[in-house]
Amino acid sequence: MPPETEAAAQQADAFMAGKRKADDTAFMLGQVLKAMGITVGDRDSWPQLTGRASLGGEPYVYLGTVPLATARTLANALVFAESARRARQ
């Protein structure tokens, strides 16, 4: 296999591995949001949540725009969780 073809194949493999990791993370985040009563795919709750990857294979999750009410719900949950964690210490 020519070096250019091999390099392209390695880049494609890295991209797909990053995409799978990002998709898994987006799915898990979606499940957590669902447990909180936040519906992914509902434009009034959380319109878009997508796993993506760079060409180099670096995974990331695209959160989209989040309505203010949903952002407040998440912020309150995080503050409550941090308060509970500190109270246990």
Salt bridges, closest charged atoms under 4 A:
ASP23 OD1 - LYS19 NZ 2.80
GLU82 OE2 - ARG85 NH2 2.61
GLU82 OE2 - ARG86 NE 2.84
